[in-house]
Amino acid sequence: MDVFATALRSRIADAVNAEATARQAGRPDEAELHAARLADLAAEHDITVEPRADAVG
């Protein structure tokens, strides 16, 4: 895997985990910010990011 793909996967994982952590902590506004960051990454790179039930922070 090239450096770009590795970095993109890392950014996606960070956003997913940060969203899950915020939701678990009862901070829905913060969770929405992370969800928006994830949506921006997906749109910017024309990819689909599937929801992950196992994401935890």
PLY file of the C-alpha trace (Angstrom):
ply
format ascii 1.0
element vertex 57
property float x
property float y
property float z
element edge 56
property int vertex1
property int vertex2
end_header
0.00 0.00 0.00
1.38 3.40 -0.85
1.90 6.26 1.57
-1.17 8.17 0.34
-3.52 5.23 0.90
-2.02 4.56 4.32
-2.47 8.19 5.35
-6.04 8.30 4.04
-6.97 5.09 5.88
-5.48 6.54 9.05
-7.47 9.78 8.71
-10.67 7.80 8.12
-10.04 5.57 11.15
-9.29 8.61 13.31
-12.56 10.30 12.29
-14.62 7.14 12.81
-13.13 6.49 16.23
-13.42 10.13 17.32
-17.09 10.15 16.31
-17.77 6.96 18.27
-15.94 8.29 21.31
-17.91 11.54 21.25
-21.23 9.69 20.92
-20.35 7.36 23.81
-19.44 10.39 25.93
-22.80 12.02 25.22
-21.38 14.81 23.05
-23.59 14.72 19.94
-22.39 18.09 18.58
-18.78 16.93 18.64
-19.79 13.61 17.09
-21.47 15.44 14.22
-18.28 17.41 13.58
-16.33 14.18 13.24
-19.04 12.69 11.02
-18.84 15.77 8.80
-15.05 15.42 8.62
-15.51 11.80 7.53
-18.08 12.81 4.90
-15.70 15.48 3.59
-12.87 12.94 3.28
-15.14 10.55 1.41
-16.39 13.24 -0.97
-12.94 14.70 -1.55
-11.54 11.32 -2.57
-14.71 9.94 -4.21
-14.92 6.94 -1.91
-17.63 5.29 0.16
-17.00 4.82 3.85
-19.17 2.13 5.39
-20.35 2.59 8.99
-18.43 0.49 11.49
-20.24 -0.96 14.46
-16.92 -1.90 16.07
-15.50 1.63 16.12
-14.61 2.73 19.62
-12.36 5.37 20.99
0 1
1 2
2 3
3 4
4 5
5 6
6 7
7 8
8 9
9 10
10 11
11 12
12 13
13 14
14 15
15 16
16 17
17 18
18 19
19 20
20 21
21 22
22 23
23 24
24 25
25 26
26 27
27 28
28 29
29 30
30 31
31 32
32 33
33 34
34 35
35 36
36 37
37 38
38 39
39 40
40 41
41 42
42 43
43 44
44 45
45 46
46 47
47 48
48 49
49 50
50 51
51 52
52 53
53 54
54 55
55 56
